[in-house]
Amino acid sequence: MSAEPSVIYADNAATSFPKPPGVVETVCRLLGTTSLSPGRSAHAFSLESSRHIFDTRELLAELFNCPDSSRIAFTCNVTEALNLGIFGLFGNRLQPGDHVITTALEHNSVMRPLRYLEKTADIKISLLPIDADGRVMTSELARLRRSNTKLIVINHASNVTGGVVDLEAVGREKGDAFFMVDAAQSAGVFPLDVERMNIDMLAFTGHKSLFGPTGTGGFYLRQGVMLRPMKMGGTGSNSELESQPDFMPDCYESGTPNTLGIAGLGAGISFIDKTGIGVIRAHEQGLRRLFLEGLRRMEHITVYGPGNDSQCAAVVSLRVKGKSESEVAHILDREFGITVRAGLHCAPAAHRAIGSFPAGTVRFSFGYFNTESDVATCLTALDMIVKK
């Protein structure tokens, strides 16, 4: 399956498209052949559904070097996982008045929960600054850390600039703080090793670079750590009890799961394993470099974030002088069939940090199924827009 020839999809940071053929085949096949109700019965349909969920959990554990796949729980997206992590810590490891360190490039799925706790529970927040190229300065972590720093939450790859944070450096300097990682833009493209990076919680989404369907996500939680669940109900386990199970993953997976989506996610991860995460990353970064080289030859375009850095996701944010971001995106879509995203990308803190607030930027985000021809067409379109 591929996008129509007349459409160039450059909005992969929102959701990846097209999906690998195996993802589409898996979802369509299961929708027509099984009941999709895992863990609730002993019949063949239920057992098959349970197997798909178990297999995807195992694939994720291998991808993240998680020693025990039961430490991975599924959610409907990374936003739910991050909210569960932040609010699940509050009242336990995180108390009123405690200190949290995050970065100046965070998505609202982190900033809004933190600002809520800042307002309602007097949580103190410090932001790791960025350098002139838009990279997070992890070297400032030791200076910002306090005796009551209880949480460090880091966006691994920015959805605005593409800049990637050195998680190993953070893991070494975290002290006793709980280390939470938002891997929405990096899982499936950059290596993630929860053991080597000393990560306590890794939140991921399925529908971006893991190539899964929308409505999928989850998190890894280190052994010995438990969070207060955000929802309780049927899990298919300990059903004789009216109290929530206190073990993973059941504690966080109440209700009938999205078996279709999780099975599709498993097919997406299998595609990554077969293709090679390094191959995927090299292709996407090559497209980013090619795009940046073309932009440098143009006048009246401002690019935000790191340049030709090998440690960058395939995201480029820019502005065209004399034209609004929404106007540029509209022209690209209507006149050239190029899909991009304009505005603040649900990350106003990031745009404040790079100096593009409040208008935001036009964001191009390339994926594994984009080509050099796609990049050339994007550059031609921008050149024509600039010269209008």
Secondary structure by P-SEA (a helix, b strand, c coil): ccccccccccccccccccccaaaaaaaaaaaccccccccccccaaaaaaaaaaaaaaaaaaaaacccccccccccccaaaaaaaaaaaaccccccccbbbbbccccccccaaaaaaaaaccbbbbbbbccccccccccccccccccccccbbbbcccccccccccaaaaaaaaccccbbbbbcccccccbbbbcccccccbbbbbccccccccccccccccccccccccccccccccccccccccccccccccccccaaaaaaaaaaaaaaaaaacaaaaaaaaaaaaaaaaaaaaacccccccccccccccccccccccccccaaaaaaaaaccccccccccccccaaaaaaacccccccbbbbbcccccaaaaaaaaaaaaaaaac
